[in-house]
């Protein structure tokens, strides 16, 4: 196997050279303090301030991350003249209304995933942003996980020809779920967790017509009785040209080498790798396998990637790669997968 540097692939987060707008963050929970703020601090972004409905959540962020201000009023953040971009990191129930308020205040928006609870609401805010001339992006941070980002660039370059099949496996355990808010989410493993895998799969199948989706979630034999939401799941997608995708979530693996291996099979080669544990990516073509050297990790680089792409899009007056409009299909696939699971795995046609 040949090792090769990834310098020819611009897979790392990118930021505009001369545009550092003020950023306001709504919501200051664990993911913001564990990923958003570390990524923004690493890349010297200008976080003007944060707001959380629970003041206790913002304790210490000024000292640790150099945040300019702790807002005790949401309107004060939205009306602040130095804030041009609002990062919304709340639960999805509040997300659409907050997006609308930020757009009404003239702010560009990066919203956490899933964008909305239904496609109609998501489409409405996409249209509203377009009408106001503002950029609305979704924090699908997995798109900038190093292994996935390199795989995406290779697919886009035609390195494996036409994509025939995409396969993902969760080789890990959801042992951290019981006792958290996620345990109360119906179809957690599909709706909340797998939205990243559904989204990246949709990116690798770009240009194809996905005709249907099936999904099942189930309690695993070793899942504790106190655990409410199922740990096991699978999602199957079918395309009009015969291409397919499968996401198999074991969610109950007893292993010290947890990871998320993936395969992208094409007409001229194969890409294989793993993200979020045991990270690697390699390209096999014409009998030669080349492994790419990875620098960075999903957390926090993925979060730097989503914000960086939005800022570049604003500066370059274009739609970002993680635009909400592009993400609508990912949202629809996720919601239809949940609907299929409600029907015992029946095919839902798109």
N, C-alpha and C positions, 0 to 999 in steps of 0.2 A: 504494500500500500504506500502511495506517495503522500507525504504531508505537504500541504501547500499553505502559504500565508493567505489571508483574506484581504490583503491590502487593495486588491483590484475591485473588491466589492464594497461599496459604501454602505455598510450595514449598521454602523454606529449612529446614535442620535445626532441629528444635524440642527443647527440653529442659525438664524440670519446674522450676518456680520454686524449690521448697523441698526438693529431693531431690538430693543430691550424694553418692552412696554411694562407698565405696572400690572401685576396680577393680584386678583382678590380671590380667596378661597372660601367657599361656603361648605361648612362641614369640616370637622377637625377630629375625626375618629382615628382608629388604629391604622387604617390604610394610608391616610394623609400623613400621619407622623412617621409611619414606617416606610413609605415609598415616595409619595408626592414631594414632601418637603426635603428629604435627603437628596432626591434627584435635582430639585430646583436649586438647592444650595450648592451642590457639586458643580453645576453649570452657571453659577452666578446670575441666576434670574432674579428679577426685581419683584419680590413678593411684598406688596404694599401692606396687606393685612389679611386677617382671617376672621371668620365669624362662625360660631356654632350656637345652636339654640341652648345647649348646655354649656355654660361658661367654664365649668370645670374641665371640659375637654381641651380648652386652649391653654391650660396652665403650662408654663415653661417653654412654649414654642418660640417666643421672642428670643429668649436666652440661648436656646439650643440651635435654632435655625436662622436667626437674624431677621425674623419677620418684623416689618415696620410697626404694625399696629394691631391690637386686638379690638375688633369692633364689637360693641354690645348691642348694635342695632343693624339689622339687615339693610334697611334703606340707606343708612349712612355708608355702607360698603358700596352699594350699587350706585350711589350718587357721587362717589369720590372721583374727582376730576383726573387723578393720576392713574386710575384703574381702567385699562382698556380691555382686559381679558378676565373673564370670571371662570374659575375652575369649580364645578359643582360636584361635590363628593358626598352626597346624602343618599339615603335609601330611595329606591325608585318611586315610592308612593308620592314623594314631594317633588320629584325631579322635574316633571314637565312644567308645573307652575313656576318653579324657580327659573327654569330656562326662559319662559315667557317674560318674567320680570326682568331678567338680565338683558334680554333682547330689547325690551321696551326702554331700558336705560341706555341703549346704544352700545352694549358690550358684546364682544365676541365671546363664544362660550366653548369650553371643553367640559363635556358631561360624562359622568361615570356610566358604566354599562350595567345592566341593559338600559338603553336610552329611555324606554317607557314601558308601561304595563301592557300596551296594545299598539298595533301598527298604525291605527288611525291617529292616535295622539302623537306618535312619533312623526308621522307624515305631516301633520299640521304644524309642528314646530319647525320642521325642515322648510316648509313653504314660507313660514313667517320669517325665518332667518334670511331666506333668499329675497323676499320682498323688501326687507329692511337693509339689504346689502351687507349683511354681517355673516361671519363664518361660524358655523356650528359643527363641532367635531365630537367624536365619541372616544372615550378613554379605553379603546381596545388595545391595551398596552402589550398584549401578547404579540402583536404584529412586529414589535421591536425587540422581542426576546432574541438574543443573538442567533441561536440555531434556527429559529423560525424565519428570522429576517434574511439570513443567508439563503435558506431554502426558497423563500419567496423570490429573491432576486435571481436565483438559478432557474426557477420555473419561468419567470418573465423573460429571461434571456434565451429560452428554448433549449436549455442544457439537456433535458431528458425528452425532448420532443413533445408530443401531445400527452397530456396527463390522462392516464387510464384509470387509476385508482389511488385513493388516499386512505391510509389506515392509521389510527391512533390507539394506544393502549395506556390506561392508567395503571401503573404498577406501584401502587401506594395504598395507604389506608386513611380513611376519614375519621381517625380516632379523636381528632380535636373538635369534632362537631358537637357531640352531646354537651348540653349546658350553654350553648351559644345561641344567638338570635337565628343563626342559619339553620338550626335544628327545627325551627318552626316554619321553614319555607317549604311549601309543597313543591315536589320535584326539584329540590335543591341541586342534586347532582347534574340535572339537565339544565335547569333554568339559570342558576347562578354560576355554577362552576364551569359547566361545559360551554357556556356562551363564548369563551375564548377559543375553544377547539372548533366549535361550529364556525366561528368567524374566520379563523385562519384557513379552515378547509374551504370555505366559500371563496377566499382569496386565491387559493391554489387551483380552484375550479373556474377561475375568472374566464368569462366568455362562453361558458357552457350553460345550457338551460337545465336547471335542477327541476325535475318534474314531480318529485314526491319525497316524503320523509316518513320514516317509521321510528318509533322509540318505545322503550320499556324501561321502567325502573323497578327495583325490587329489594327487599331486605336480604342481606347476606346471612349465611348460617352463623357467622361469628360476630354479627352486629349485636351490641348490648341491647337488652330490652328497653333500657331508658332512652336509647337513641330513637328519635321519632322519624326523621326523614330517611328514605332508603339510601344505602351506600352503593348499591350495584345499579348499573344502567348500561344501555347501549343505544346509539342513534345511527340509523342507516339512511343514506341519501342516494337517490338514483337520478341520473342525467339522461336527457333525450338521446344522446349518442352512445349510450351504454356505459359510460364512465360511472364510477360509484365511489362512495366514501363510507367508512365505518369507524365510529368512535366507540370503543369498548372500555367501559369504566369498571374495573374490578372493585376499587374502592375499599378493599378489605384484605389487601395483600400483607402478609407478615414477612417483611424483607428489610434488611439494613441497607439496601441499594435502591431506594425508591427513585422512580423516574417516570417520565412520560414519553416512551419511545414512539416514533412515527416513521412511516414509509410513504413515499410518493413514487408510484410506479408510472413510468411514461413509455411511449412507443420507442424511445431511443436510449433509455437508461433509467436509473433508480437513484433517488435521494433518500437517505435514511439518517436518523439522528434521534436525539432526545432533548427535551426542554424541561425546565423546572425540576432538575435532578438528573445526575449522570449526563450532563449536557455534552453533546457532540453533534457534528453534521458531516456527512461525507457524500460524495457524488461518485457513482459507478457508471461508467460509459465506455463502450468499446473494450471491455475486458480490463479496464484500469480503474482502480478505486482511489480517490483523492480525498483525504480528510482535511477539513478546514480548521485553522487555528482560531479559537474563540477567545475574545477579550470582552469581559463584562458578564452580566447576568440579567435575567428578566427583571429582578428586583435589585436596584431601582432603574436600570437602563430603559426598560419598557416604558416607564412613566416619563422619563426624559424624552423618549422618542415621540410619544403622543403630543406632548406640549410643544416640543421643538418643531414637529411637522405643522402644527397649527400656526405657530409664529412665522415659519417660513412661508406658509400659504398666504397669510395676511400681508407680509412684506412683498411677496411676489404677485399678489392680486390673482390668486387662483384657488381652486378647491383643494383642501388637504386630502391626502390619501385616506385618512381616517374620518372623512366627512360623514356627517350623519346620514346624508342621502345614500352614500355607498354602504352604510351599515344597516340600512332598512331590511335588506334581504337576510342578513345575519339574524336580526331581531325576529323576522317572520319565521325563519327556519327554527329558531329556538322555541318560539311560542307554538308552532305547529307540532314540534316534537313533543312538547308537553301535552298537547291535545291528543296526539297519537297514544301517548302513555296512558291517558285517561280512558282511552278506548281499547286498552289491552294490546297495543302494538299494531293496530290497524294502519294501513297506508293512508296518509293524508296527501292528496294531490295538490300541487301548486298550480 
